[in-house]
């Protein structure tokens, strides 16, 4: 699958449907067992929360997410466990054969994400999953997750991203993501979709799609951080859950947790209307508390305190920074900064650099923009900061730790997924060059 291009040619729906048929994927069963997770930011955490609640409810749960952080196997999980190599290899061969046949017959080029989606559907079916949670790649209208036919889905958040594909306004992007939901279904929208409520009501009307909005129809209250846990109350469809907890930090994670709880409640209401409300409350409580999702405001070192975040859109970066300050305070941080070369470096650097007095600019081995380019943008955004340049992430780890000791500072690593994951890998004794991404 690493040999396939990231994206295939044109619209994938028909050719991917042919692959699912060739693999013997039961599309009707898939429709009844699936939840589709869409959104600009927060999809991965929302998916993880959803799978955690489902698993805590006693359902055998498949989880398909992207990208992976350290190993490809992370993209395919059942009950929290990544797929084993000896299971993955024959499935990859089976999917590759089916894709090869369909590609030749149709004269079309498949993309890697399409192949992974097909593999996830086949794997979860073979392992008898009761519920599968699938994170969209881009959008929803033409994304593989539309083939789930899911009657329960979400748009976790909306931001201006992939505008060439999704449209150049929030209305167009939210509309595209909404199309992953089947007619007659229900979409849970995140808090920052609320200004689009009137537009989305009309957009969804002809497909008889209902909507629930965090902070309107789903109430979040009494938010607090207690001993490195976020605590909050949640009200969904007349049910009140008090003193829920999650170790995932940042106000945006409360949005994601609320969406996940609503998704599982909606799915159970549709598929198992006689479910026990007390069992659901227990599952929400334990599922949210037990969910872990690496890379999101993750503490990877204690002396000095070192926190990484894999956010790579301006809005996601701003939300993560607010979460960092809420959890650990605003003072005494130095920033390790890098941006992927295909991202808006000026906007991302502009969201981070003005808030730090000391900045180490670096370049990830995978797709990193040159460190000097990042340093130039940082100087423009914050002329008063002490700017240091580290050509590689290994250099950045050494430089940041020396500076942290000298300044009695804490280290925050942000700006891009590859930078954050490579920093964690090197800090733990590994090599950035040994990681493999699409």
Secondary structure, 3 states (H helix, E strand, C coil): CCCCCCCCCCCCHHHHHHHHHHHCCCHHHHHHHEEEEECCCCHHHHHHHHHHHHHHCCCCEEEECCCCCCCHHHHEEECCEECCHHHHHHHHHHHHHHHHHHHHHHCCCCCHHHHHHHHHHHHHHHCCCCEEEEECCCCCCCCHHHHHCCCEEEECCCCCCCHHHHCCCHHHHHHHHHCCCCCCCEEEECHHHHHHHHHHHHHHHCCCCEEEEECCCEEEEEEEEECCEEEEEEEECCEEEEEEEECCCCHHHHHHHHHHHHHHHHHHHHHCCCCCHHHHHHHHHHHHHHCCCCCCCEEEEECCEEEECCCCCHHHHHHHHHHHHHHHCCCCEEEEECCECCCCHHHHHHHHHHHCCEEEEECCCCCECCHHHHHHHHHHHCCCCEEEEECCHHHHHHHHHHHHHHHCCEEEEECCHHHHHHHHHHHCCCCHHHCCCC
